[in-house]
Amino acid sequence: MPATSATPAVWRPHVTVACVVARGDRYLMVEEEVDGRLAYNQPAGHLDDGESLAEAAVRETLEETGWTVELDHFIGVHQWRSTEHGEGVVRFSFAARALAHDPRRPLDTGIRQALWLTRADIAALGERLRSPLVLLSIDAWLAGQRLPLGSLSSLLGTPQ
């Protein structure tokens, strides 16, 4: 229902997912073009209608990097106001392990490349990080924050 003067609009944050994928001391990252500048992020993106948070995290990682991953843990929920578009963002971060890579798979529009960087390399990117949530989720993972995937549930499906 459209908002009218009698019914104010309901605020809705951008719901996003991200994966911390570690291989040794390196983390899977994407280099992407955002508003004409290069930015660095974990594989991340928006939740699509009809999919679970876990499905979205696996899908976004594949689309942005060519890596098929399996989720191991739920890291946490992080809230932020984007400096890029000024909107509220609620990000669900997952820990995943890389299973297989398809180097021929085309990457999402705007993604230049997937790369593996150390935490020090990532921190050195400073303002080129897409958001402060990148290091926040890596640091939470490094601190041992790992919740069972069952902490999240999805009741999506065909209504009966």
N, C-alpha and C positions, 0 to 999 in steps of 0.2 A: 504494500500500500504506500503510495507516495506521501511524503510529509506535507502537511498543510499548516496553516496558522493554528488550527485546533489540535493537530497531532505533530509535535516536534519530531525532528529526525532523531533516530537512535544512533549514537556513536558506535562505530565498529572499527576495531583495530585491524591492521593487516596481520593475518595469521601466517607465520612462516615456519619452516623447518630447516634444520641444518645438520650435517654430519661431521663429527670429528672422526677422521679415518687416520689412524696412526700406523706407521710401518717403521719399526725401529724408533729412531728419534726424529722422524720426519712425518709431516702431516700433509694430507691431500688438500690442495688449494686450487682455486681457479683465478686466472687473470681475466678480467672482463672489462669491457668498455661501458662506462656509465656516464651518460650526459657528456660525452666527448673526452672523458679522462679515463685513464687506466686505474682500476681498483682491484683489490685482492680480497677474497672471501673464501670461506669453506664452501663446499657444494651446498647450496641453499636455494630456497625458493618458496613460492606461495602454495598453500594448501588448496587443492582443487575441490570443487563441490563433489561430494559422493565418495571421497577417498579418506582413508584413515591417516592419521599423522604419520604412522610408521610407513605406510605405502607411499606417502608423499616424499618422505626422506629418502627412501630407496630410489624412487623415480627421479627426483631432482639430481641425485648423485650420478646416476647413469646418464641422464640428459646433458649434464654439464661437464662430465669428465670422461665418459666412456667406461667407467669402472662399475662393475656389478658388485654390490656390497651386501653384507648380512648384518643386520643390527644386533648388537650385543647388549647394550644398556641404554637407558634413558638418562641423560645427564641432568636436565632441568629445564625450567621455563624462565625466560629472561624477557623483561619488558623494557622498552626503549622508545624515545621519540626520535625519529629519523631526522638527521640534519640534511638528508638528501631531498626528501619531499615533505617534511614537517609533520607527517602522520605518525600515530602511535603504532608500534610494532610489538607483537607478542610472538616470541620465537621459542620453538620447542627444539632442543638440541639433543642429538643422539650420538652414541659411540657406535662405530661400525668397523667391520674388518673387510678389507678388500679381498674379493674372491677371484675375479677375472677382469681383464682389460681388453677392450676392442678398440685398437688404435685407428681403425677405419671408420668408426662410428662418427657421424657429423655431430658436433657439439651445438648446444643451444645458441641462438642468435646473440651476439655480443660477447660470447665467451671466446677469448683468444687462445687459451691453452690451459691445460691442467698441469700442475707441477707439485713436486714434493719438497717441502721446506721445513727447516728446523724451527723450533719455537723462537730462537734468537733471530733467525732470518725474518720471521713473521713480525716480531716486535719491531725490528728495524724498519719495516715498511711504514710505520707511523701513520701519518694522515692518509696514506694510500690504502689503508684498510677500509673496506666498505662500511664497517661499523665497529664500535668497541666490543660488540658481542663476539667477534672472532676470537680475540684473546681471552675474553671472559669464559667462553665455553672450553677452550683448550686448557686454561688454568684450572677450571673446575674438574676436568677430566684428570689432569695431572695430580690434583689434590685428592683423587680417589673418589670423587662424587660419581657414583654409579647406582642408579636405581633400577629395579627390575622393569623389563618392558611391560610387564603386567600392571605397572603403576598407572598405565594409560589403558583405557578401554574404549572400544568403538562399538556402537550399536547401529552402525550403518547397515543398510540393506533394504530390500524391498519391503515397504510397509505392508502389513497383513490386514 
